[in-house]
């Protein structure tokens, strides 16, 4: 197994902290939220491309790829889905329609009705398609794949409302507004540029330094300037859709050259290594709070905490809850492995 690269773990750790802030809405609609914190998913997708390409360069076996991703992504997703259903059946939120068909959609990875679950549905599509993207990069080169990716990503952003109309009929609630927006969110091709960019970055990660970071920072600022809309809505959509590409390089280059800080750097790296489990954990905590409080969670109508400090406290609650579920998941893995060593015919879930 290839040695882990610290800058990747640190960038993922930074991105998962941003996820907590996104779902707590503690920053509101500030510029720092829109153009930095809200880029957590694009950064994660770039890093998915990086890690996946590095895996294929070291392994390259189709069966190992799908078996490994099943253990690492699908099995934890199923565990989270089981907890979500237990919460929904117990709390019976008015905003969720529970059906047997919905359960089948969830088991298949289409996480409609599960708040913040769209990211998992989207990334599963790239898990399935990545061997083809890797093969395309090897056959036709990195630049053509990246060029196609950028064109597709920009087109999805510029024509997003037409895309929503085309995807309207898919899912258990066809034609409903919530289904249209989810179908847009989970449409994986809108992040094709990010995966392709990650593939291109993979062999160059360790070499990223001050120069690459400076160039990426200029590109990031240019994308932000376009996204602010002064040159029209089409260029705003295009610029906004590409912000995550240079921002990922800024993070990776910055962490490559930044001095290590005792306690802080190891903690951030651990957050990055545990980011998928943390994402699932905050998903469950967030859904439970929304089931109980609905939009009052963000409206300042709760009497539980001082407002507006409550949204920062909610960020902390999401983090603590996510840590709890990660600890629970690690304990479950240890139990399965102990039972396997004891002779029970259980599948190995070791990562």
QUILINTA-V427537 format. One record per backbone hydrogen bond with DSSP energy under -0.5 kcal/mol. CO is the residue of the C=O (numbers start at 1). NH is the residue of the N-H. If there is no record, write none. Layout:
BEGIN
{{CO/NH} {CO/NH}}
END
This chain:
BEGIN
{{4/6} {5/8} {5/9} {6/10} {7/11} {8/12} {9/13} {10/14} {11/15} {12/16} {13/17} {14/18} {15/19} {16/20} {17/21} {18/22} {19/23} {20/24} {21/25} {21/26} {25/28} {27/30} {30/34} {31/35} {32/36} {32/37} {33/38} {36/39} {37/40} {39/43} {40/44} {41/45} {42/46} {43/47} {44/48} {45/49} {46/50} {47/51} {48/52} {49/53} {50/54} {51/55} {52/56} {53/57} {54/58} {55/58} {55/59} {60/62} {61/65} {62/66} {63/67} {64/68} {65/69} {66/70} {67/71} {68/72} {69/73} {69/74} {70/75} {73/77} {74/78} {75/79} {76/80} {77/81} {78/82} {79/83} {80/84} {81/85} {82/86} {83/87} {84/88} {85/89} {86/90} {87/91} {88/92} {93/96} {96/98} {97/99} {99/103} {100/104} {101/105} {102/106} {103/107} {104/108} {105/110} {106/109} {109/111} {110/112} {111/114} {113/115} {114/117} {116/119} {117/120} {117/121} {118/122} {119/123} {120/124} {121/125} {122/126} {123/127} {124/128} {125/129} {126/130} {129/132} {129/133} {130/134} {131/135} {132/136} {133/137} {134/138} {135/139} {136/140} {136/141} {137/141} {141/145} {142/146} {143/147} {144/148} {145/149} {146/150} {147/151} {148/152} {149/153} {149/193} {150/154} {151/155} {152/156} {153/157} {154/158} {155/159} {157/160} {159/163} {160/164} {161/165} {162/166} {163/167} {165/168} {167/170} {168/175} {171/174} {173/176} {176/180} {177/181} {178/182} {179/183} {180/184} {181/185} {182/186} {184/187} {186/188} {187/190} {188/191} {189/192} {191/195} {192/196} {193/197} {194/198} {195/199} {196/200} {197/201} {198/202} {201/204} {201/205} {202/205} {204/207} {204/208} {205/208} {209/213} {210/214} {211/215} {212/216} {213/217} {214/218} {215/219} {216/220} {217/221} {218/222} {219/223} {220/224} {221/225} {222/226} {223/227} {224/228} {225/230} {226/229} {229/232} {232/236} {233/237} {234/238} {235/239} {236/240} {237/241} {238/242} {239/242} {239/243} {240/243} {242/245} {242/246} {243/247} {244/248} {245/249} {246/250} {247/251} {248/252} {249/253} {250/254} {251/255} {252/256} {253/257} {254/258} {261/265} {262/264} {263/267} {264/268} {265/269} {266/270} {267/271} {268/272} {269/273} {270/274} {272/275} {274/278} {275/279} {276/280} {277/281} {278/282} {279/283} {280/284} {281/285} {282/286} {283/287} {284/288} {285/289} {286/290} {287/291} {288/292} {289/293} {289/294} {290/294} {293/296} {294/297} {295/298} {295/299} {296/300} {296/301} {296/302} {306/310} {308/311} {308/312} {309/312} {309/313} {310/314} {311/315} {312/316} {313/317} {314/318} {315/319} {316/320} {317/321} {318/322} {319/323} {320/324} {321/325} {322/326} {323/327} {324/328} {325/329} {326/330} {327/331} {328/332} {329/333} {330/334} {331/335} {332/336} {333/337} {334/338} {335/339} {336/340} {337/341} {338/342} {339/344} {340/343} {344/346}}
END
